[in-house]
Amino acid sequence: MNRTNIRLVGIALAFAGACSLAPAQPVDVQEAVDALLEDRASEPDSVPLRDFDEAWRLVRDTHFDPTFNGVDWDAVRDELRPHAIDATQAEVRGIILEMLSRLGQSHFSVLPKSGGGVVPFGSEDAETDTPIVDKPEPSLPTLELELAQTERESGSARPGFEIRLVDDNAIVVGVTPGSDAESKGVRPGWTLLAIGNDPLAPVIVEQVGALGRRTGAMYVTQIVDAMLMGADGSATRLVFLDADGTELALEVAREPLTEEPLAFGGLPPMSANFHHRWLDPEALGLPDTTRIGYISFDVWLQTIPRQFDAAMLEFKDADGLIIDLRGNIGGIGAISMMIGRYLVDERASLGTMRMREQEMRFNMQPVMVSMSGEDLDPYDGPVAVLIDGGSASTSEIFAAGIRELGRARLFGSTTPGMALPAMLSQLPSGDVLLHAMAGFETPNGFVMEEAGVTPDVEVPWSRESLLEGRDAALDAATDWILHGEQ
């Protein structure tokens, strides 16, 4: 997600916006103001109500599409505002979420405050009684609401493995070497059935049923990841189905964070897990002389460019390069340009961010020197990018753009189609509104929102191959690097 600064909006700006709606015919200004004040006098001067009004106004003024994706934005306000008049702060968050869901687009949400910051969703401080107006569930469920309804231990450490939704099951796709999970015998291909006393089947059924299999898969992955979080060194009880179909209940310790958490734009602190290595030719059944560099990271944060730079210095003479963006939920959009410059030999663009009245091109200049001062030419060998249903936002922008430039081939499965650049604005209560303020299209005019990015070679996650110790998408990518077109 592309997020810019938090904006504090004052009364003067709000009044200016109201004036722009004045009728063309002459009116008695004082009479109009008195009527407005009289109408508002019967309403409580509540912060929750002001949050609702400000959230509605921010979307009205900043949404990149003046038709609001075909939604009558005034009518949505008129329908939902009465519910916000006497609402509590927790209740109005649900009302705002319902309002935002009517747009049917990604990158719209409300983040609860915690003192001067934001409550990490799922933490023990999150309010849990957020309702949805006159409905048992929102018309477009949001990850944030789901997590806010689940009390979790505070912390960002995870128990040493990754999961993805495969055939409507939460499947382990990778285990951290040396982790407690590995020592307890957890292996790729195992099915995660429950976390603590919470079975995962209801979460999967709800999200996939409401959002469809492709988009629901991303939400399930993120919800489960949040449920697994806790303090460094703490343990969680997990129930697995192993390769033989046996249920195993294990106490697995969470792993300390390898990177210092970073905060930007009022979001909860996050850490980027960056890894790079030479692939082992013997393990992949490749010739001993094969040199393929592998890079993976799970979020586009400020630390990534320097780490990527160091990796590219090491891989500058590689036979091929694999960039694994599976499960990468997005992050700071501008970093896509800082990474793409290592792969192009002339000025190029990943695409264009279009706002209501202006646009910004994601232009790149080829790298000439590394961040450590060493000469470094752009990498000109074959590049494979791995994507899946968890590769969202900036990951989609990068994958689609770099492919259109002819500098990469994509392997894996279709991305969720959640690629709207967004910003964060503070509401009167201190809560933060996440709202899309631009659309994005590739140089050839492809819009990935909703459609997602389709790989060149469809290689979805497979429980069978994982249980055999194989990563099918990685295998396909290495085969292409060595033998060419598939």
N, C-alpha and C positions, 0 to 999 in steps of 0.2 A: 504494500500500500504506500502511496506517495502522500506523506503527511507534512504539512507546513506548520507555521506557528499558531499557538492559541491566540484567538482574538477576543478582546474585551470590547463589547459594543455598548456605547453609552446612550442615554436618553435622547441626546441631540440627533444621533444618527437614526434612531428609531422614529423620531418625530419627522425627520426629513423624508423617511420612507413613507410615512403616512401621508404627508403633504403631496407626494407624487401621485396619490390616488384621488386627488380632489377633482370634482366634476368640472367640466369646461364652463358651465354657466356660472355667473356671479352668485356668490352666497355671502351671508352674514357670517364672517369668521368667528366672532365671539359667540354667536348663537350656536354654531356647529360645535365649538369647543365645549360650551356649557352642556349641550345635549350628550356629548361623548362622556363628560365627567359624570353626569347624572346617571347614565346607563351603567358606568363602571362602579358607581358608588354602592350599588346593591351587591357587588361581588366582594369577597374577602380579598384583602391585599396580601395574597399568599405567594410565597416563593415558588411552590410547585406550579401554580398557575402561570407565573411569569416565566418559568422554565418552558412550559408548553408553548406560550406565545413566542418566546424567543427562538425556540427550535423551529417552529413553523416559519417564522420570518426569515431565519437564516437560510433555510432551504429555498424559500421563495426568491430570495435575493441572489443566491449563489449557484443554484442548480444550472448546470451547463445547457440543459434543454428547456427552453421557455414553455414547452408544452408539458413538462414534468412527466415525460414518458407516457403521455396520453391520459394523465390523471387530473381531475378537476381539483386543484390544490385548495381553492377556496372552500369547496364543498366538504373536503376532508376536515378542514378546520371547523366548519360549522357543525359537522356531525360529532366530532370528538371533544371539542372545547368544553361543552357543558359538563362532561365527566371530570374535567380537570379542575373545575371551580372549587370543589371541596375536597380534592384528592390530597392524600399524604404524599410525601416525597417519594416513597417506594411505589405508591400507586401511579403517580404521574410518569414514572419511568416506563411502566408498562403501557400507559396511554401513548407516550411519545413513540415507543417501539412499534405499537400498532400503526400509528400515523406514518412512520417511516416505511413500514412494510408495504403500504399501499403502492409505493413507487415500484416495487418489484425489481429492485436493483441492488447490487452489492455495495458495500462500503457506506452503509447508513446504520448508525447505532447510537446509543447513549451509554456513557461510561460513568459509573457512580464515583463520587469523590470519596476520599478518606483523608481528613485533615486537609493538608495542602496538596495532596496528590490524588491518585485514583486507586480504588480497591481492586486488587487482582481478582478477576472473576473466579468464584469458587473458594475464596478465602473465608475464614471464619468470621470476618467482619462484614461480609456482603449481606445485604438485606435479602430475605428469602421469600417475601410475600408479595412480590410484584405481580399484579393481575393483568389480564388482557380485557379490554372493554367489551362486555356483552358477548364474549366468545370463550370457549374452553381452551382455545389455543390461537396464536396469531395466524393471520393469513399467510405470512411468510416467516416461519420460526427463525430465530436468530441464535447464533452461538452464545452471545452474551447473556441472553435471557436464560437459556438452559443452564449455563454455569452459575448464574446468580441464584438459581433455585436449589443449588446443591452445596451444602456446607462441606468445606474441605480444610485440611490442615494448611496453614500458610507456608509458602516456600515454593521454590522453582526447581528443586532437584528432582530427577526422574530415576526410575529403577533400571537403567542400563539396557533398555531395548526399545525398538520402534515397532509400531503397529500400523497396519493399513486395513481398510475394509476390502475383503476379498470374498466374493460370493456371499455377501451379507454376513460375514463373520469377521471378528477382529483378529487378524493374523499377525504374528510376529514376523517381521521381514528382516530384522537385523538385531544382533546382540553385541554390546560393547565388549571388546576383548578385555579380560581382566576384571570385569564387573562381578558383583555378587550374583547377578542374574545368570551369568555364564557359569560361575562356580556351582550354582544350584541346579544346573542342567538345562536351563531354558535354551531352546533352540529355534532357529528360523523354521516357520511352518506350523509351530504350535498355535492353537487357538486360545485367546484370552476370553474366559467365560465370565469372570466376575472380579471386581475390585472391592476388597473389604466385604461388606454384606450386600453390595449392589450388583445385581446381574446386568450384563451389557445388552442382552437381547432386547429389552424394552426401549433402550436408547436408540438402538439400530433401527428397530421397526418404526419408531416415531419419526426419526429424521429422514429415512429413506422414503417412508410413506408420504411425508409432507413435501419433500423437496425433490424426489426422484433419486435414482440410484447414483448418478454422477455427482450432483451437487451435494446430496446427502452424505456421500462417502467422505467428502472433505470435512463436513461438520462433525461427523462421527469421530473421525480421527482426532480432530482438535478437542472435542469434548472428552474423549478417553484420555488424551494426553494431559488435560487439565485435572482429571480425576486421579491420575497417577502422581501428580506433583506433591511435593512436601518438603520439609526441612532437610538440609544436608545430613546424611547419616541415619535418618529415620527409616523405618521399615514399613512395608505395606503387605497385607495378606492378599495374595492373588490366586485365582483358580484357573488352571490351564487344562486343555485337552491335548495330550501329547501325540506323538506320531502313531502310537499304537491304539489311540482312542481311549486312553485311560485318563480319568480326571485326577489332577494333582493340585493340592493346596500347598502353596509355598509362602514363606515369609521372606521377602526380598528387600534388601537395603537399597535406598536411593543413593545415587552417585553424586559426589560433590560437583558443583559447577566448574567446568574447565575454563570458562571465560567470565570476567567480571560483568555483571548485568549492567546494561546501559539503558538510559531513559531518554526519550525524545518526544516532543510535542504533547506532554501530559499523559502519555501512555504508561502502563505498568512497566517496570524495568524488565528487559529481556536480554538474553545472552545468545550470541551466534556461535553455533558449533561448526567450526571450519576444520576440514580434514583434507590432507592431500598425501598421496603416496604413489609409488610406482606399482602397477599391478604385477602380481607374481606370475610369470609366464608358466611355470610348472603347474600351479594350481588351476590355471585356465586351459591347460593342455596346449600351450603355445610354444613356438620355438624359443630356445634359451636367450636368443639375442633380441627378442621383442621388447621394446621399451615404450609402454603406454602409460601416460600420466593420468591420474584420477584425482578429481577435485569434487568435494561435496560441501555444502553448507545449507543451513535450514532457515535462515532469515537474512535479508539484505540490510545489514546494519553498518555503522561507521567503521567497524574494525575490518570489514571484508576486503576493501581495496588493498590495504597493505599486505594482508595475508595472501591474497591472490597474486599480488606482484611478486612476492617471494617464491610462490609456487611456480610462476611462469619463468622465473630465472632458472629454476631447477629443470623445468620441462622444455626449455627452448629448443632442444635437439631431439625431442621425442618423436617416435614414429606416428603417434596419434595422441589425442587429448579427449578425455571424457569428463564432462561437467554434469554432475548428478544433482538435479534440482527436484527430485521426487520428495514430496513432503515439505518443500520450501514454500511457506505461506505468503511470502512477499516481504515488504519493508520499504526502505527509502528508494523511491523510483530513480533518482539521479544516479544511484550507484550502478545501475545497469549500463549507463554510458561509460562509467569508469572501468568496468570490466570488459565491455565490448571493444574498447580501443586496443586491447592486446591481440585481437583477432582480425583486424582489418588493416589493409596496407594503404588505404586512402581515406579521405574524409567521407563519412557515411552517417546515416541516420537510422535509428531503431524505429522511428515513427513520430507521430505528432500528438500532443496533448491539446485538445480543443476545449476552451472555456467558452462562456457565453459571448464574449466580445473580443477575445484574443486567443492566440495559440502559442505553443512552445514546442520546438522541434528537439528531439533527443539526439543531438548531433555528437559525433565522436571524431577526435583527431587521433591518428595512429600513434602508438607509443614509440618513443625514441630512446628513452633512458629510464631505467628502473628507479624506484623510490630511494634506493640505496646509492644511486649515482652511477651505476654500471650501464654500459651500452646494452640496449635490449630492443631488437627488432620485433615487429608483430609476428606472432606465430602463424606459419603458413601451411601447416600440416592438416590432416583431416581432424575435424572436431565433431564429436557426438554429444548431444545433450539429452539427458534422460529426464522424462516428465511423467507425471501421473495425476490422479485426481486431487492430490494435495498440493500441486504446483500452482499457486495462485498469484494474482496481482503482478508485482514486478517480475516474478518468474515467468509469467505468461508474456509480458511485454518483451523481455529479453529473448525468450525462446522463439517467439514468432518473428521478431525483428531480425535476429541474427541468421535465421533460416532464409528469410527473404533476401538477405545480402549474399546468399550463396556460401556462407561460412560455417554452416553446421547442418547436420542431419539429425532429426529428432526420433527418439525411440521411447516406447513405453505405452502410455494410454492418455486419452484426452483429458485436458485440464478442466477445472470447474467453470471457467468463464466468469471470473470475478476480477475485472481488471480496470476499475475506475479510479483514477487519481482522486484522492480525498484530502480533506483538511480537518483540523480539530478546532472547535470553538467553545469557549467556556460559557456556560449558562449561569444565570443569576445565583443559583444555589452552590455553584462550584463544580457541579457535574459537567461533563464534557460531551459535546455533540460531535460525533464522527459523521461527516457528510461529504458525498462526492461533489466535486466542483468542476470536473472535467471529464470528457470522454477521451478515448485513446484509439488511434488507428495506426496500422503499420504503413510503411512507405507506399505499399500497393493498395491501401485503402481498406484492408481487412480489419473489422471490428470484432474483437475477441470476447467482449462482454456477452454473457449467456452462451454464445456458440462454443467458447473454449478453443484451445489450440490442439489440433489433431496431429498425432505423430506421423512421420513418414513411414515408420515401421511399427505396427501395432503389436506390442509385446506386454500384455497385462501381467500383473502379479499372479503367480500360480502357487497354490499351496503345495501341489505335488512337486514342482521343481525346487521350491524352498526346502522341503523335507529331504530332497536329494542333495541339498547343499549347493544348489545352483541359483544364480540370479539371471533369469532368462533375458531381461532387457540388457543387462551388462554383457552377456554372452553375445547377443545380436550386435551390439555396438562394436565389440572387439573384432568380431568376424568381418563387419563392414570395413573397419579401419585397415584390416590386413588384406582383404580380398576385393574391396570395392563394392559397387552397387548391388543392392539386394532386391 
